[in-house]
């Protein structure tokens, strides 16, 4: 028999007393110790915030069997600017819709604190210069002033909405270094002792699980879910299935956190952990420092996990002290986690996991990943072969004073966020650069080099270590503090490489210390990209070619005339550790936290409007009222139905959100580029798709334009790159954004068919919004990445699946079949059978059996209302 969930306990620390929801007593004696640590945190959340759901949740926790909904109420939300801007546009349009339906728009306010970090807009335009940071930030403000004024309107209009201005750092390092409290303290509404509870958040970036490295439960959601959570809706998930990763041994000398992260990415993607929680256990986990843990947790979306959790322990407490947290708060955190059984110690028993994967850390070896997926891990020696298999066109041109090599490295970027949070990795790269400088080596002239840290603290400790100049003199000047190359903000290549690539005379390659390397993501001219540690990024910049054999070929000739091999430059682990210990200090983090929200003079000079409702500018090329929140009816449809539809596109496996809705540069000759040019936007200011996500005209013209998209409904001989489709009458093949309206005009809904892992990659609302606004009512795929599936539901699109063992490739679609879906009126939480009737032009018919998984009553409500946002509007209007 469990205790009353409304009961609370008292914790006294340093003479101050606090109330908390005790986990002890919720489950029978000994059972709590069997529950994974991450789930214990969620149990506390449900017991404190959703007592009506607690019996079902505890029954699942006791038995380890069955399914149930788990409503999670985050205590805070985080956003970055390229997901926040469309979310804010939606929020402003929500207020308009509420007002138009007779409600009170001023009542739409965040229910929890919201932090926006402006970090995804700055582009590597300038590099190789001592003032590259200032130059790139100036360009950023010139291009994005209208967007930043909109952010300032939101800051004035939304309660509890706080901004970290441009040029400060990235969302994940800001979260780790400053915002994450681990234990949240709230004053009791009725007076009395304040409440303590675990810090639980969601954020609109898929790499949010980086914070799991500190024992904070948090994960990435789409902006649609984020908006609902902002307004007080729970983030409802199925009771987590938790995979334990049991670590033994320790990393060998010379093996980095990057190598471990890439190894686990390969291992866990192959095992299949989509929608799972992953939690680390075993004696090897204690040997990993906070920075190694952060690199592993950051890569969660690359293997599909929702949460990648390292339980709180003494290493976490050491990180809090290193980053300058108040010592009294550190003591409070430690006492709370210990009292709740949330602190991992060597004498605690290992929890019970739904599955366990074993990894001996001593088996991890130096690695890269590529050429176009993060889980394609390769030992260093196999990288040249992977390039030759995919491309390998010999370069027959002489430029830069020497023949340009095959597989030229066009971009070498030490970029946030996976690895610049790790001082050891950054210092290792800087020491290698220092030795290269002493040998007279620097990056090859065709390589675009950049260093974009995720925090100003990185610059501080590199300067303290005397390593800023060696990096710069080797080619790696700091170019900005933001998510730059990894998100596609790499800017143009060296002009000669731009020309040679356009003439198809070379196959350029990127090497970056980021987390994603999908074809065309880093740069539209680059199909092959490799993920690597910062030190290897420097090494490839020195080599200039992805085909370089580091074991045998010298990087160049030293000033003494001797050949210089990579092993001659590589620092020892002891050298790195000594420099980190001497240079990384708590006062740096405290100073950075103090200036977190200051911003530059340019930021303070931006003027913004006031008012509850935003004043839309019909001529804006950045911010327009979203069409999905215009003319919204007061009531939802009487029933869910899709009875007249056609297949628009049939796609393959691993279609990412980058394929569906690009984030990178807007090409001048693209449909979006031409639309902007027609409205007076200069070619130099076309900017990125990611910065124009609040303008549906641009985003629809960018949908499915990635060159890797292939519509299998079209003849293979068509050789059309990017998304094209037949018109409804089959009279023409047009770009998707032009073909789709012809079906709407004919009264037909649209269907997209795809293979495995549909929607992998970034938590990009526009990958779902674009499909919904094109008229897609249904997607049928073999499997989905979690966030994209949720985003589809959030836009009212049905994410149907083939039955187990069935594949998209087993069915022949021509696009001429009339489709009708049956079983949608009887949907419930769980796995719903749905049948698809196909009628062909010759009158023949067949039936395909599909399924629709619904994890919660909320998801069912969202689909019936046509999406999250219509649901929120109607609920707000109906509220007393």
HELIX and SHEET records of a PDB file:
HELIX    1   1 UNK A   32  UNK A   34  5                                   3    
HELIX    2   2 UNK A   37  UNK A   49  1                                  13    
HELIX    3   3 UNK A   51  UNK A   63  1                                  13    
HELIX    4   4 UNK A   81  UNK A  100  1                                  20    
HELIX    5   5 UNK A  105  UNK A  107  5                                   3    
HELIX    6   6 UNK A  132  UNK A  157  1                                  26    
HELIX    7   7 UNK A  171  UNK A  174  1                                   4    
HELIX    8   8 UNK A  175  UNK A  179  3                                   5    
HELIX    9   9 UNK A  206  UNK A  214  5                                   9    
HELIX   10  10 UNK A  223  UNK A  230  1                                   8    
HELIX   11  11 UNK A  257  UNK A  271  1                                  15    
HELIX   12  12 UNK A  283  UNK A  287  5                                   5    
HELIX   13  13 UNK A  290  UNK A  298  1                                   9    
HELIX   14  14 UNK A  300  UNK A  303  1                                   4    
HELIX   15  15 UNK A  314  UNK A  322  1                                   9    
HELIX   16  16 UNK A  327  UNK A  339  1                                  13    
HELIX   17  17 UNK A  361  UNK A  363  5                                   3    
HELIX   18  18 UNK A  380  UNK A  382  5                                   3    
HELIX   19  19 UNK A  383  UNK A  390  1                                   8    
HELIX   20  20 UNK A  423  UNK A  438  1                                  16    
HELIX   21  21 UNK A  456  UNK A  464  1                                   9    
HELIX   22  22 UNK A  468  UNK A  474  1                                   7    
HELIX   23  23 UNK A  485  UNK A  487  5                                   3    
HELIX   24  24 UNK A  495  UNK A  502  1                                   8    
HELIX   25  25 UNK A  534  UNK A  543  1                                  10    
HELIX   26  26 UNK A  566  UNK A  569  1                                   4    
HELIX   27  27 UNK A  573  UNK A  583  1                                  11    
HELIX   28  28 UNK A  586  UNK A  594  1                                   9    
HELIX   29  29 UNK A  601  UNK A  605  1                                   5    
HELIX   30  30 UNK A  627  UNK A  629  5                                   3    
HELIX   31  31 UNK A  657  UNK A  660  1                                   4    
HELIX   32  32 UNK A  671  UNK A  678  1                                   8    
HELIX   33  33 UNK A  683  UNK A  685  5                                   3    
HELIX   34  34 UNK A  689  UNK A  692  5                                   4    
HELIX   35  35 UNK A  696  UNK A  702  1                                   7    
HELIX   36  36 UNK A  716  UNK A  718  5                                   3    
HELIX   37  37 UNK A  736  UNK A  745  1                                  10    
HELIX   38  38 UNK A  765  UNK A  774  1                                  10    
HELIX   39  39 UNK A  786  UNK A  794  1                                   9    
HELIX   40  40 UNK A  808  UNK A  810  5                                   3    
HELIX   41  41 UNK A  824  UNK A  826  5                                   3    
HELIX   42  42 UNK A  857  UNK A  865  1                                   9    
HELIX   43  43 UNK A  868  UNK A  878  1                                  11    
SHEET    1   A 4 UNK A   9  UNK A  13  0                                        
SHEET    2   A 4 UNK A  16  UNK A  20 -1                                        
SHEET    3   A 4 UNK A 195  UNK A 198  1                                        
SHEET    4   A 4 UNK A 183  UNK A 186 -1                                        
SHEET    1   B 2 UNK A  69  UNK A  72  0                                        
SHEET    2   B 2 UNK A 235  UNK A 238 -1                                        
SHEET    1   C 5 UNK A 161  UNK A 164  0                                        
SHEET    2   C 5 UNK A 113  UNK A 117  1                                        
SHEET    3   C 5 UNK A  76  UNK A  80  1                                        
SHEET    4   C 5 UNK A 200  UNK A 203  1                                        
SHEET    5   C 5 UNK A 217  UNK A 220  1                                        
SHEET    1   D 4 UNK A 307  UNK A 309  0                                        
SHEET    2   D 4 UNK A 277  UNK A 281  1                                        
SHEET    3   D 4 UNK A 242  UNK A 248  1                                        
SHEET    4   D 4 UNK A 355  UNK A 360  1                                        
SHEET    1   E 2 UNK A 367  UNK A 369  0                                        
SHEET    2   E 2 UNK A 377  UNK A 379 -1                                        
SHEET    1   F 2 UNK A 398  UNK A 399  0                                        
SHEET    2   F 2 UNK A 402  UNK A 403 -1                                        
SHEET    1   G 4 UNK A 448  UNK A 452  0                                        
SHEET    2   G 4 UNK A 409  UNK A 415  1                                        
SHEET    3   G 4 UNK A 509  UNK A 512  1                                        
SHEET    4   G 4 UNK A 528  UNK A 531  1                                        
SHEET    1   H 2 UNK A 556  UNK A 557  0                                        
SHEET    2   H 2 UNK A 563  UNK A 564 -1                                        
SHEET    1   I 8 UNK A 642  UNK A 650  0                                        
SHEET    2   I 8 UNK A 749  UNK A 753  1                                        
SHEET    3   I 8 UNK A 776  UNK A 781  1                                        
SHEET    4   I 8 UNK A 798  UNK A 802  1                                        
SHEET    5   I 8 UNK A 845  UNK A 854 -1                                        
SHEET    6   I 8 UNK A 830  UNK A 839 -1                                        
SHEET    7   I 8 UNK A 818  UNK A 822 -1                                        
SHEET    8   I 8 UNK A 642  UNK A 650 -1                                        
SHEET    1   J 2 UNK A 724  UNK A 726  0                                        
SHEET    2   J 2 UNK A 733  UNK A 735 -1                                        
END                                                                             
